[in-house]
């Protein structure tokens, strides 16, 4: 089972890297080990990762990002 998941993850990562628009940030909602949700943003432009506690914070970051370009 673990080998299957590993292989599926590899193919998903390859697919993602081929289809992603590198000028737009990649935003994911995730959960920590306690079940709390948070947002992770990968800004391809700067190759930095950001973590936010709620979607409002992500929106504020996006607004600031696009107003400074």
mmCIF file as Biopython writes it, N, C-alpha, C and O atoms, coordinates in Angstrom:
data_model
#
loop_
_atom_site.group_PDB
_atom_site.id
_atom_site.type_symbol
_atom_site.label_atom_id
_atom_site.label_alt_id
_atom_site.label_comp_id
_atom_site.label_asym_id
_atom_site.label_entity_id
_atom_site.label_seq_id
_atom_site.pdbx_PDB_ins_code
_atom_site.Cartn_x
_atom_site.Cartn_y
_atom_site.Cartn_z
_atom_site.occupancy
_atom_site.B_iso_or_equiv
_atom_site.auth_seq_id
_atom_site.auth_asym_id
_atom_site.pdbx_PDB_model_num
ATOM 1   N N  . UNK A ? 1  ? 0.821  -1.192 0.000   1.0 0.0 1  A 1 
ATOM 2   C CA . UNK A ? 1  ? 0.000  0.000  0.000   1.0 0.0 1  A 1 
ATOM 3   C C  . UNK A ? 1  ? 0.866  1.257  0.000   1.0 0.0 1  A 1 
ATOM 4   O O  . UNK A ? 1  ? 0.578  2.198  -0.739  1.0 0.0 1  A 1 
ATOM 5   N N  . UNK A ? 2  ? 1.929  1.289  0.820   1.0 0.0 2  A 1 
ATOM 6   C CA . UNK A ? 2  ? 2.789  2.460  0.892   1.0 0.0 2  A 1 
ATOM 7   C C  . UNK A ? 2  ? 3.516  2.697  -0.429  1.0 0.0 2  A 1 
ATOM 8   O O  . UNK A ? 2  ? 3.699  3.841  -0.844  1.0 0.0 2  A 1 
ATOM 9   N N  . UNK A ? 3  ? 3.929  1.615  -1.086  1.0 0.0 3  A 1 
ATOM 10  C CA . UNK A ? 3  ? 4.606  1.760  -2.375  1.0 0.0 3  A 1 
ATOM 11  C C  . UNK A ? 3  ? 3.667  2.354  -3.406  1.0 0.0 3  A 1 
ATOM 12  O O  . UNK A ? 3  ? 4.078  3.181  -4.221  1.0 0.0 3  A 1 
ATOM 13  N N  . UNK A ? 4  ? 2.405  1.936  -3.376  1.0 0.0 4  A 1 
ATOM 14  C CA . UNK A ? 4  ? 1.413  2.466  -4.311  1.0 0.0 4  A 1 
ATOM 15  C C  . UNK A ? 4  ? 1.207  3.950  -4.079  1.0 0.0 4  A 1 
ATOM 16  O O  . UNK A ? 4  ? 1.183  4.727  -5.033  1.0 0.0 4  A 1 
ATOM 17  N N  . UNK A ? 5  ? 1.059  4.357  -2.826  1.0 0.0 5  A 1 
ATOM 18  C CA . UNK A ? 5  ? 0.887  5.777  -2.513  1.0 0.0 5  A 1 
ATOM 19  C C  . UNK A ? 5  ? 2.099  6.591  -2.942  1.0 0.0 5  A 1 
ATOM 20  O O  . UNK A ? 5  ? 1.962  7.700  -3.459  1.0 0.0 5  A 1 
ATOM 21  N N  . UNK A ? 6  ? 3.282  6.035  -2.725  1.0 0.0 6  A 1 
ATOM 22  C CA . UNK A ? 6  ? 4.513  6.706  -3.111  1.0 0.0 6  A 1 
ATOM 23  C C  . UNK A ? 6  ? 4.555  6.939  -4.620  1.0 0.0 6  A 1 
ATOM 24  O O  . UNK A ? 6  ? 4.892  8.032  -5.075  1.0 0.0 6  A 1 
ATOM 25  N N  . UNK A ? 7  ? 4.214  5.919  -5.386  1.0 0.0 7  A 1 
ATOM 26  C CA . UNK A ? 7  ? 4.220  6.024  -6.851  1.0 0.0 7  A 1 
ATOM 27  C C  . UNK A ? 7  ? 3.155  7.015  -7.317  1.0 0.0 7  A 1 
ATOM 28  O O  . UNK A ? 7  ? 3.415  7.825  -8.207  1.0 0.0 7  A 1 
ATOM 29  N N  . UNK A ? 8  ? 1.970  6.961  -6.730  1.0 0.0 8  A 1 
ATOM 30  C CA . UNK A ? 8  ? 0.903  7.900  -7.092  1.0 0.0 8  A 1 
ATOM 31  C C  . UNK A ? 8  ? 1.350  9.326  -6.803  1.0 0.0 8  A 1 
ATOM 32  O O  . UNK A ? 8  ? 1.114  10.218 -7.619  1.0 0.0 8  A 1 
ATOM 33  N N  . UNK A ? 9  ? 1.992  9.563  -5.655  1.0 0.0 9  A 1 
ATOM 34  C CA . UNK A ? 9  ? 2.477  10.901 -5.317  1.0 0.0 9  A 1 
ATOM 35  C C  . UNK A ? 9  ? 3.516  11.396 -6.311  1.0 0.0 9  A 1 
ATOM 36  O O  . UNK A ? 9  ? 3.520  12.574 -6.669  1.0 0.0 9  A 1 
ATOM 37  N N  . UNK A ? 10 ? 4.383  10.521 -6.754  1.0 0.0 10 A 1 
ATOM 38  C CA . UNK A ? 10 ? 5.390  10.907 -7.749  1.0 0.0 10 A 1 
ATOM 39  C C  . UNK A ? 10 ? 4.711  11.382 -9.031  1.0 0.0 10 A 1 
ATOM 40  O O  . UNK A ? 10 ? 5.061  12.433 -9.567  1.0 0.0 10 A 1 
ATOM 41  N N  . UNK A ? 11 ? 3.741  10.608 -9.524  1.0 0.0 11 A 1 
ATOM 42  C CA . UNK A ? 11 ? 3.060  10.983 -10.753 1.0 0.0 11 A 1 
ATOM 43  C C  . UNK A ? 11 ? 2.232  12.257 -10.579 1.0 0.0 11 A 1 
ATOM 44  O O  . UNK A ? 11 ? 2.141  13.064 -11.505 1.0 0.0 11 A 1 
ATOM 45  N N  . UNK A ? 12 ? 1.629  12.447 -9.407  1.0 0.0 12 A 1 
ATOM 46  C CA . UNK A ? 12 ? 0.877  13.679 -9.158  1.0 0.0 12 A 1 
ATOM 47  C C  . UNK A ? 12 ? 1.808  14.880 -9.143  1.0 0.0 12 A 1 
ATOM 48  O O  . UNK A ? 12 ? 1.459  15.942 -9.658  1.0 0.0 12 A 1 
ATOM 49  N N  . UNK A ? 13 ? 2.987  14.721 -8.560  1.0 0.0 13 A 1 
ATOM 50  C CA . UNK A ? 13 ? 3.955  15.821 -8.542  1.0 0.0 13 A 1 
ATOM 51  C C  . UNK A ? 13 ? 4.455  16.154 -9.937  1.0 0.0 13 A 1 
ATOM 52  O O  . UNK A ? 13 ? 4.631  17.326 -10.270 1.0 0.0 13 A 1 
ATOM 53  N N  . UNK A ? 14 ? 4.687  15.134 -10.753 1.0 0.0 14 A 1 
ATOM 54  C CA . UNK A ? 14 ? 5.117  15.373 -12.131 1.0 0.0 14 A 1 
ATOM 55  C C  . UNK A ? 14 ? 4.018  16.099 -12.901 1.0 0.0 14 A 1 
ATOM 56  O O  . UNK A ? 14 ? 4.287  17.075 -13.602 1.0 0.0 14 A 1 
ATOM 57  N N  . UNK A ? 15 ? 2.792  15.627 -12.772 1.0 0.0 15 A 1 
ATOM 58  C CA . UNK A ? 15 ? 1.657  16.261 -13.449 1.0 0.0 15 A 1 
ATOM 59  C C  . UNK A ? 15 ? 1.516  17.711 -12.997 1.0 0.0 15 A 1 
ATOM 60  O O  . UNK A ? 15 ? 1.320  18.607 -13.819 1.0 0.0 15 A 1 
ATOM 61  N N  . UNK A ? 16 ? 1.614  17.935 -11.706 1.0 0.0 16 A 1 
ATOM 62  C CA . UNK A ? 16 ? 1.488  19.284 -11.168 1.0 0.0 16 A 1 
ATOM 63  C C  . UNK A ? 16 ? 2.581  20.199 -11.713 1.0 0.0 16 A 1 
ATOM 64  O O  . UNK A ? 16 ? 2.300  21.335 -12.095 1.0 0.0 16 A 1 
ATOM 65  N N  . UNK A ? 17 ? 3.822  19.718 -11.754 1.0 0.0 17 A 1 
ATOM 66  C CA . UNK A ? 17 ? 4.919  20.558 -12.216 1.0 0.0 17 A 1 
ATOM 67  C C  . UNK A ? 17 ? 4.802  20.896 -13.698 1.0 0.0 17 A 1 
ATOM 68  O O  . UNK A ? 17 ? 5.283  21.940 -14.138 1.0 0.0 17 A 1 
ATOM 69  N N  . UNK A ? 18 ? 4.165  20.019 -14.468 1.0 0.0 18 A 1 
ATOM 70  C CA . UNK A ? 18 ? 3.993  20.290 -15.894 1.0 0.0 18 A 1 
ATOM 71  C C  . UNK A ? 18 ? 2.833  21.242 -16.171 1.0 0.0 18 A 1 
ATOM 72  O O  . UNK A ? 18 ? 2.862  21.984 -17.153 1.0 0.0 18 A 1 
ATOM 73  N N  . UNK A ? 19 ? 1.822  21.228 -15.321 1.0 0.0 19 A 1 
ATOM 74  C CA . UNK A ? 19 ? 0.613  22.005 -15.570 1.0 0.0 19 A 1 
ATOM 75  C C  . UNK A ? 19 ? 0.562  23.349 -14.848 1.0 0.0 19 A 1 
ATOM 76  O O  . UNK A ? 19 ? -0.264 24.196 -15.188 1.0 0.0 19 A 1 
ATOM 77  N N  . UNK A ? 20 ? 1.412  23.556 -13.876 1.0 0.0 20 A 1 
ATOM 78  C CA . UNK A ? 20 ? 1.336  24.760 -13.050 1.0 0.0 20 A 1 
ATOM 79  C C  . UNK A ? 20 ? 1.861  25.973 -13.803 1.0 0.0 20 A 1 
ATOM 80  O O  . UNK A ? 20 ? 2.906  25.922 -14.452 1.0 0.0 20 A 1 
ATOM 81  N N  . UNK A ? 21 ? 1.107  27.067 -13.701 1.0 0.0 21 A 1 
ATOM 82  C CA . UNK A ? 21 ? 1.552  28.349 -14.230 1.0 0.0 21 A 1 
ATOM 83  C C  . UNK A ? 21 ? 2.532  28.929 -13.215 1.0 0.0 21 A 1 
ATOM 84  O O  . UNK A ? 21 ? 2.128  29.304 -12.114 1.0 0.0 21 A 1 
ATOM 85  N N  . UNK A ? 22 ? 3.787  29.006 -13.563 1.0 0.0 22 A 1 
ATOM 86  C CA . UNK A ? 22 ? 4.828  29.395 -12.614 1.0 0.0 22 A 1 
ATOM 87  C C  . UNK A ? 22 ? 4.773  30.876 -12.228 1.0 0.0 22 A 1 
ATOM 88  O O  . UNK A ? 22 ? 5.507  31.297 -11.335 1.0 0.0 22 A 1 
ATOM 89  N N  . UNK A ? 23 ? 3.932  31.667 -12.871 1.0 0.0 23 A 1 
ATOM 90  C CA . UNK A ? 23 ? 3.821  33.069 -12.477 1.0 0.0 23 A 1 
ATOM 91  C C  . UNK A ? 23 ? 2.755  33.275 -11.408 1.0 0.0 23 A 1 
ATOM 92  O O  . UNK A ? 23 ? 2.673  34.355 -10.822 1.0 0.0 23 A 1 
ATOM 93  N N  . UNK A ? 24 ? 1.948  32.273 -11.150 1.0 0.0 24 A 1 
ATOM 94  C CA . UNK A ? 24 ? 0.886  32.360 -10.142 1.0 0.0 24 A 1 
ATOM 95  C C  . UNK A ? 24 ? 1.266  31.540 -8.914  1.0 0.0 24 A 1 
ATOM 96  O O  . UNK A ? 24 ? 1.874  30.478 -9.043  1.0 0.0 24 A 1 
ATOM 97  N N  . UNK A ? 25 ? 0.912  32.022 -7.729  1.0 0.0 25 A 1 
ATOM 98  C CA . UNK A ? 25 ? 1.210  31.241 -6.527  1.0 0.0 25 A 1 
ATOM 99  C C  . UNK A ? 25 ? 0.343  29.990 -6.443  1.0 0.0 25 A 1 
ATOM 100 O O  . UNK A ? 25 ? -0.781 29.962 -6.944  1.0 0.0 25 A 1 
ATOM 101 N N  . UNK A ? 26 ? 0.877  28.975 -5.812  1.0 0.0 26 A 1 
ATOM 102 C CA . UNK A ? 26 ? 0.143  27.731 -5.590  1.0 0.0 26 A 1 
ATOM 103 C C  . UNK A ? 26 ? -0.384 27.764 -4.160  1.0 0.0 26 A 1 
ATOM 104 O O  . UNK A ? 26 ? 0.396  27.889 -3.215  1.0 0.0 26 A 1 
ATOM 105 N N  . UNK A ? 27 ? -1.701 27.654 -3.993  1.0 0.0 27 A 1 
ATOM 106 C CA . UNK A ? 27 ? -2.339 27.778 -2.681  1.0 0.0 27 A 1 
ATOM 107 C C  . UNK A ? 27 ? -3.019 26.466 -2.332  1.0 0.0 27 A 1 
ATOM 108 O O  . UNK A ? 27 ? -3.777 25.911 -3.127  1.0 0.0 27 A 1 
ATOM 109 N N  . UNK A ? 28 ? -2.733 25.973 -1.116  1.0 0.0 28 A 1 
ATOM 110 C CA . UNK A ? 28 ? -3.336 24.725 -0.650  1.0 0.0 28 A 1 
ATOM 111 C C  . UNK A ? 28 ? -3.861 24.911 0.765   1.0 0.0 28 A 1 
ATOM 112 O O  . UNK A ? 28 ? -3.218 25.547 1.600   1.0 0.0 28 A 1 
ATOM 113 N N  . UNK A ? 29 ? -5.035 24.349 1.024   1.0 0.0 29 A 1 
ATOM 114 C CA . UNK A ? 29 ? -5.510 24.271 2.388   1.0 0.0 29 A 1 
ATOM 115 C C  . UNK A ? 29 ? -5.058 22.937 2.956   1.0 0.0 29 A 1 
ATOM 116 O O  . UNK A ? 29 ? -5.262 21.893 2.336   1.0 0.0 29 A 1 
ATOM 117 N N  . UNK A ? 30 ? -4.446 22.969 4.130   1.0 0.0 30 A 1 
ATOM 118 C CA . UNK A ? 30 ? -3.898 21.758 4.741   1.0 0.0 30 A 1 
ATOM 119 C C  . UNK A ? 30 ? -4.395 21.641 6.175   1.0 0.0 30 A 1 
ATOM 120 O O  . UNK A ? 30 ? -5.038 22.548 6.704   1.0 0.0 30 A 1 
ATOM 121 N N  . UNK A ? 31 ? -4.086 20.515 6.787   1.0 0.0 31 A 1 
ATOM 122 C CA . UNK A ? 31 ? -4.424 20.284 8.192   1.0 0.0 31 A 1 
ATOM 123 C C  . UNK A ? 31 ? -3.173 19.793 8.919   1.0 0.0 31 A 1 
ATOM 124 O O  . UNK A ? 31 ? -2.399 18.994 8.392   1.0 0.0 31 A 1 
ATOM 125 N N  . UNK A ? 32 ? -2.998 20.292 10.142  1.0 0.0 32 A 1 
ATOM 126 C CA . UNK A ? 32 ? -1.885 19.803 10.944  1.0 0.0 32 A 1 
ATOM 127 C C  . UNK A ? 32 ? -2.283 18.500 11.629  1.0 0.0 32 A 1 
ATOM 128 O O  . UNK A ? 32 ? -3.404 18.022 11.453  1.0 0.0 32 A 1 
ATOM 129 N N  . UNK A ? 33 ? -1.390 17.938 12.391  1.0 0.0 33 A 1 
ATOM 130 C CA . UNK A ? 33 ? -1.666 16.622 12.994  1.0 0.0 33 A 1 
ATOM 131 C C  . UNK A ? 33 ? -2.774 16.662 14.031  1.0 0.0 33 A 1 
ATOM 132 O O  . UNK A ? 33 ? -3.290 15.614 14.421  1.0 0.0 33 A 1 
ATOM 133 N N  . UNK A ? 34 ? -3.153 17.860 14.489  1.0 0.0 34 A 1 
ATOM 134 C CA . UNK A ? 34 ? -4.253 17.996 15.444  1.0 0.0 34 A 1 
ATOM 135 C C  . UNK A ? 34 ? -5.589 18.260 14.752  1.0 0.0 34 A 1 
ATOM 136 O O  . UNK A ? 34 ? -6.627 18.368 15.405  1.0 0.0 34 A 1 
ATOM 137 N N  . UNK A ? 35 ? -5.550 18.362 13.427  1.0 0.0 35 A 1 
ATOM 138 C CA . UNK A ? 35 ? -6.769 18.585 12.662  1.0 0.0 35 A 1 
ATOM 139 C C  . UNK A ? 35 ? -7.091 20.045 12.397  1.0 0.0 35 A 1 
ATOM 140 O O  . UNK A ? 35 ? -8.123 20.351 11.800  1.0 0.0 35 A 1 
ATOM 141 N N  . UNK A ? 36 ? -6.224 20.950 12.833  1.0 0.0 36 A 1 
ATOM 142 C CA . UNK A ? 36 ? -6.438 22.375 12.580  1.0 0.0 36 A 1 
ATOM 143 C C  . UNK A ? 36 ? -6.087 22.704 11.136  1.0 0.0 36 A 1 
ATOM 144 O O  . UNK A ? 36 ? -5.062 22.256 10.622  1.0 0.0 36 A 1 
ATOM 145 N N  . UNK A ? 37 ? -6.935 23.480 10.490  1.0 0.0 37 A 1 
ATOM 146 C CA . UNK A ? 37 ? -6.654 23.818 9.089   1.0 0.0 37 A 1 
ATOM 147 C C  . UNK A ? 37 ? -5.806 25.084 9.015   1.0 0.0 37 A 1 
ATOM 148 O O  . UNK A ? 37 ? -5.877 25.965 9.871   1.0 0.0 37 A 1 
ATOM 149 N N  . UNK A ? 38 ? -5.011 25.134 7.966   1.0 0.0 38 A 1 
ATOM 150 C CA . UNK A ? 38 ? -4.194 26.313 7.672   1.0 0.0 38 A 1 
ATOM 151 C C  . UNK A ? 38 ? -3.982 26.362 6.167   1.0 0.0 38 A 1 
ATOM 152 O O  . UNK A ? 38 ? -4.306 25.409 5.459   1.0 0.0 38 A 1 
ATOM 153 N N  . UNK A ? 39 ? -3.447 27.454 5.685   1.0 0.0 39 A 1 
ATOM 154 C CA . UNK A ? 39 ? -3.224 27.647 4.257   1.0 0.0 39 A 1 
ATOM 155 C C  . UNK A ? 39 ? -1.734 27.766 3.995   1.0 0.0 39 A 1 
ATOM 156 O O  . UNK A ? 39 ? -1.024 28.482 4.700   1.0 0.0 39 A 1 
ATOM 157 N N  . UNK A ? 40 ? -1.266 27.058 2.975   1.0 0.0 40 A 1 
ATOM 158 C CA . UNK A ? 40 ? 0.130  27.149 2.575   1.0 0.0 40 A 1 
ATOM 159 C C  . UNK A ? 40 ? 0.185  27.697 1.153   1.0 0.0 40 A 1 
ATOM 160 O O  . UNK A ? 40 ? -0.525 27.231 0.262   1.0 0.0 40 A 1 
ATOM 161 N N  . UNK A ? 41 ? 1.037  28.689 0.964   1.0 0.0 41 A 1 
ATOM 162 C CA . UNK A ? 41 ? 1.183  29.328 -0.346  1.0 0.0 41 A 1 
ATOM 163 C C  . UNK A ? 41 ? 2.627  29.187 -0.791  1.0 0.0 41 A 1 
ATOM 164 O O  . UNK A ? 41 ? 3.553  29.493 -0.039  1.0 0.0 41 A 1 
ATOM 165 N N  . UNK A ? 42 ? 2.814  28.721 -2.021  1.0 0.0 42 A 1 
ATOM 166 C CA . UNK A ? 42 ? 4.149  28.689 -2.627  1.0 0.0 42 A 1 
ATOM 167 C C  . UNK A ? 42 ? 4.169  29.754 -3.701  1.0 0.0 42 A 1 
ATOM 168 O O  . UNK A ? 42 ? 3.461  29.660 -4.704  1.0 0.0 42 A 1 
ATOM 169 N N  . UNK A ? 43 ? 4.989  30.772 -3.481  1.0 0.0 43 A 1 
ATOM 170 C CA . UNK A ? 43 ? 5.140  31.853 -4.450  1.0 0.0 43 A 1 
ATOM 171 C C  . UNK A ? 43 ? 6.289  31.478 -5.378  1.0 0.0 43 A 1 
ATOM 172 O O  . UNK A ? 43 ? 7.458  31.584 -5.006  1.0 0.0 43 A 1 
ATOM 173 N N  . UNK A ? 44 ? 5.952  31.044 -6.576  1.0 0.0 44 A 1 
ATOM 174 C CA . UNK A ? 44 ? 6.972  30.606 -7.528  1.0 0.0 44 A 1 
ATOM 175 C C  . UNK A ? 44 ? 7.886  31.754 -7.942  1.0 0.0 44 A 1 
ATOM 176 O O  . UNK A ? 44 ? 9.053  31.547 -8.275  1.0 0.0 44 A 1 
ATOM 177 N N  . UNK A ? 45 ? 7.341  32.955 -7.916  1.0 0.0 45 A 1 
ATOM 178 C CA . UNK A ? 45 ? 8.117  34.131 -8.325  1.0 0.0 45 A 1 
ATOM 179 C C  . UNK A ? 45 ? 9.336  34.331 -7.429  1.0 0.0 45 A 1 
ATOM 180 O O  . UNK A ? 45 ? 10.421 34.655 -7.913  1.0 0.0 45 A 1 
ATOM 181 N N  . UNK A ? 46 ? 9.155  34.139 -6.122  1.0 0.0 46 A 1 
ATOM 182 C CA . UNK A ? 46 ? 10.257 34.317 -5.167  1.0 0.0 46 A 1 
ATOM 183 C C  . UNK A ? 46 ? 10.776 32.983 -4.637  1.0 0.0 46 A 1 
ATOM 184 O O  . UNK A ? 46 ? 11.777 32.948 -3.921  1.0 0.0 46 A 1 
ATOM 185 N N  . UNK A ? 47 ? 10.108 31.898 -4.980  1.0 0.0 47 A 1 
ATOM 186 C CA . UNK A ? 47 ? 10.411 30.545 -4.489  1.0 0.0 47 A 1 
ATOM 187 C C  . UNK A ? 47 ? 10.367 30.480 -2.964  1.0 0.0 47 A 1 
ATOM 188 O O  . UNK A ? 47 ? 11.192 29.823 -2.329  1.0 0.0 47 A 1 
ATOM 189 N N  . UNK A ? 48 ? 9.377  31.183 -2.388  1.0 0.0 48 A 1 
ATOM 190 C CA . UNK A ? 48 ? 9.192  31.183 -0.931  1.0 0.0 48 A 1 
ATOM 191 C C  . UNK A ? 48 ? 7.850  30.558 -0.588  1.0 0.0 48 A 1 
ATOM 192 O O  . UNK A ? 48 ? 6.905  30.603 -1.375  1.0 0.0 48 A 1 
ATOM 193 N N  . UNK A ? 49 ? 7.787  29.972 0.608   1.0 0.0 49 A 1 
ATOM 194 C CA . UNK A ? 49 ? 6.553  29.401 1.133   1.0 0.0 49 A 1 
ATOM 195 C C  . UNK A ? 49 ? 6.036  30.287 2.252   1.0 0.0 49 A 1 
ATOM 196 O O  . UNK A ? 49 ? 6.808  30.807 3.058   1.0 0.0 49 A 1 
ATOM 197 N N  . UNK A ? 50 ? 4.717  30.455 2.293   1.0 0.0 50 A 1 
ATOM 198 C CA . UNK A ? 50 ? 4.068  31.242 3.341   1.0 0.0 50 A 1 
ATOM 199 C C  . UNK A ? 50 ? 2.964  30.392 3.959   1.0 0.0 50 A 1 
ATOM 200 O O  . UNK A ? 50 ? 2.329  29.592 3.273   1.0 0.0 50 A 1 
ATOM 201 N N  . UNK A ? 51 ? 2.745  30.570 5.237   1.0 0.0 51 A 1 
ATOM 202 C CA . UNK A ? 51 ? 1.691  29.848 5.945   1.0 0.0 51 A 1 
ATOM 203 C C  . UNK A ? 51 ? 0.758  30.859 6.584   1.0 0.0 51 A 1 
ATOM 204 O O  . UNK A ? 51 ? 1.201  31.807 7.233   1.0 0.0 51 A 1 
ATOM 205 N N  . UNK A ? 52 ? -0.545 30.648 6.395   1.0 0.0 52 A 1 
ATOM 206 C CA . UNK A ? 52 ? -1.562 31.555 6.921   1.0 0.0 52 A 1 
ATOM 207 C C  . UNK A ? 52 ? -2.595 30.751 7.688   1.0 0.0 52 A 1 
ATOM 208 O O  . UNK A ? 52 ? -2.851 29.589 7.375   1.0 0.0 52 A 1 
ATOM 209 N N  . UNK A ? 53 ? -3.185 31.376 8.691   1.0 0.0 53 A 1 
ATOM 210 C CA . UNK A ? 53 ? -4.167 30.713 9.520   1.0 0.0 53 A 1 
ATOM 211 C C  . UNK A ? 53 ? -5.566 30.713 8.955   1.0 0.0 53 A 1 
ATOM 212 O O  . UNK A ? 53 ? -6.384 29.873 9.330   1.0 0.0 53 A 1 
ATOM 213 N N  . UNK A ? 54 ? -5.864 31.653 8.045   1.0 0.0 54 A 1 
ATOM 214 C CA . UNK A ? 54 ? -7.219 31.723 7.493   1.0 0.0 54 A 1 
ATOM 215 C C  . UNK A ? 54 ? -7.175 32.283 6.073   1.0 0.0 54 A 1 
ATOM 216 O O  . UNK A ? 54 ? -6.167 32.844 5.643   1.0 0.0 54 A 1 
ATOM 217 N N  . UNK A ? 55 ? -8.283 32.121 5.357   1.0 0.0 55 A 1 
ATOM 218 C CA . UNK A ? 55 ? -8.340 32.562 3.966   1.0 0.0 55 A 1 
ATOM 219 C C  . UNK A ? 55 ? -8.260 34.079 3.838   1.0 0.0 55 A 1 
ATOM 220 O O  . UNK A ? 55 ? -7.783 34.583 2.821   1.0 0.0 55 A 1 
ATOM 221 N N  . UNK A ? 56 ? -8.719 34.819 4.853   1.0 0.0 56 A 1 
ATOM 222 C CA . UNK A ? 56 ? -8.613 36.284 4.804   1.0 0.0 56 A 1 
ATOM 223 C C  . UNK A ? 56 ? -7.157 36.725 4.732   1.0 0.0 56 A 1 
ATOM 224 O O  . UNK A ? 56 ? -6.823 37.672 4.021   1.0 0.0 56 A 1 
ATOM 225 N N  . UNK A ? 57 ? -6.297 36.037 5.469   1.0 0.0 57 A 1 
ATOM 226 C CA . UNK A ? 57 ? -4.875 36.371 5.438   1.0 0.0 57 A 1 
ATOM 227 C C  . UNK A ? 57 ? -4.274 36.084 4.065   1.0 0.0 57 A 1 
ATOM 228 O O  . UNK A ? 57 ? -3.433 36.843 3.582   1.0 0.0 57 A 1 
ATOM 229 N N  . UNK A ? 58 ? -4.700 34.999 3.441   1.0 0.0 58 A 1 
ATOM 230 C CA . UNK A ? 58 ? -4.227 34.664 2.092   1.0 0.0 58 A 1 
ATOM 231 C C  . UNK A ? 58 ? -4.668 35.748 1.112   1.0 0.0 58 A 1 
ATOM 232 O O  . UNK A ? 58 ? -3.877 36.208 0.289   1.0 0.0 58 A 1 
ATOM 233 N N  . UNK A ? 59 ? -5.931 36.154 1.204   1.0 0.0 59 A 1 
ATOM 234 C CA . UNK A ? 59 ? -6.443 37.206 0.307   1.0 0.0 59 A 1 
ATOM 235 C C  . UNK A ? 59 ? -5.686 38.515 0.492   1.0 0.0 59 A 1 
ATOM 236 O O  . UNK A ? 59 ? -5.358 39.188 -0.485  1.0 0.0 59 A 1 
ATOM 237 N N  . UNK A ? 60 ? -5.408 38.875 1.740   1.0 0.0 60 A 1 
ATOM 238 C CA . UNK A ? 60 ? -4.658 40.105 2.008   1.0 0.0 60 A 1 
ATOM 239 C C  . UNK A ? 60 ? -3.258 40.018 1.411   1.0 0.0 60 A 1 
ATOM 240 O O  . UNK A ? 60 ? -2.765 40.987 0.833   1.0 0.0 60 A 1 
ATOM 241 N N  . UNK A ? 61 ? -2.616 38.855 1.549   1.0 0.0 61 A 1 
ATOM 242 C CA . UNK A ? 61 ? -1.286 38.664 0.971   1.0 0.0 61 A 1 
ATOM 243 C C  . UNK A ? 61 ? -1.336 38.780 -0.553  1.0 0.0 61 A 1 
ATOM 244 O O  . UNK A ? 61 ? -0.481 39.418 -1.166  1.0 0.0 61 A 1 
ATOM 245 N N  . UNK A ? 62 ? -2.354 38.152 -1.154  1.0 0.0 62 A 1 
ATOM 246 C CA . UNK A ? 62 ? -2.502 38.223 -2.611  1.0 0.0 62 A 1 
ATOM 247 C C  . UNK A ? 62 ? -2.697 39.662 -3.075  1.0 0.0 62 A 1 
ATOM 248 O O  . UNK A ? 62 ? -2.081 40.092 -4.050  1.0 0.0 62 A 1 
ATOM 249 N N  . UNK A ? 63 ? -3.553 40.404 -2.377  1.0 0.0 63 A 1 
ATOM 250 C CA . UNK A ? 63 ? -3.774 41.813 -2.733  1.0 0.0 63 A 1 
ATOM 251 C C  . UNK A ? 63 ? -2.480 42.600 -2.661  1.0 0.0 63 A 1 
ATOM 252 O O  . UNK A ? 63 ? -2.164 43.376 -3.564  1.0 0.0 63 A 1 
ATOM 253 N N  . UNK A ? 64 ? -1.739 42.400 -1.592  1.0 0.0 64 A 1 
ATOM 254 C CA . UNK A ? 64 ? -0.466 43.115 -1.431  1.0 0.0 64 A 1 
ATOM 255 C C  . UNK A ? 64 ? 0.520  42.706 -2.524  1.0 0.0 64 A 1 
ATOM 256 O O  . UNK A ? 64 ? 1.234  43.549 -3.067  1.0 0.0 64 A 1 
ATOM 257 N N  . UNK A ? 65 ? 0.559  41.435 -2.839  1.0 0.0 65 A 1 
ATOM 258 C CA . UNK A ? 65 ? 1.466  40.926 -3.882  1.0 0.0 65 A 1 
ATOM 259 C C  . UNK A ? 65 ? 1.168  41.564 -5.219  1.0 0.0 65 A 1 
ATOM 260 O O  . UNK A ? 65 ? 2.086  41.984 -5.923  1.0 0.0 65 A 1 
ATOM 261 N N  . UNK A ? 66 ? -0.106 41.645 -5.583  1.0 0.0 66 A 1 
ATOM 262 C CA . UNK A ? 66 ? -0.454 42.182 -6.896  1.0 0.0 66 A 1 
ATOM 263 C C  . UNK A ? 66 ? -0.383 43.696 -6.955  1.0 0.0 66 A 1 
ATOM 264 O O  . UNK A ? 66 ? -0.232 44.255 -8.041  1.0 0.0 66 A 1 
ATOM 265 N N  . UNK A ? 67 ? -0.486 44.373 -5.829  1.0 0.0 67 A 1 
ATOM 266 C CA . UNK A ? 67 ? -0.363 45.831 -5.834  1.0 0.0 67 A 1 
ATOM 267 C C  . UNK A ? 67 ? 1.071  46.285 -5.842  1.0 0.0 67 A 1 
ATOM 268 O O  . UNK A ? 67 ? 1.343  47.444 -6.156  1.0 0.0 67 A 1 
ATOM 269 N N  . UNK A ? 68 ? 2.014  45.399 -5.503  1.0 0.0 68 A 1 
ATOM 270 C CA . UNK A ? 68 ? 3.427  45.763 -5.494  1.0 0.0 68 A 1 
ATOM 271 C C  . UNK A ? 68 ? 4.145  45.344 -6.771  1.0 0.0 68 A 1 
ATOM 272 O O  . UNK A ? 68 ? 5.326  45.643 -6.946  1.0 0.0 68 A 1 
ATOM 273 N N  . UNK A ? 69 ? 3.445  44.657 -7.657  1.0 0.0 69 A 1 
ATOM 274 C CA . UNK A ? 69 ? 4.069  44.207 -8.921  1.0 0.0 69 A 1 
ATOM 275 C C  . UNK A ? 69 ? 4.155  45.360 -9.892  1.0 0.0 69 A 1 
ATOM 276 O O  . UNK A ? 69 ? 4.646  45.193 -11.008 1.0 0.0 69 A 1 
#
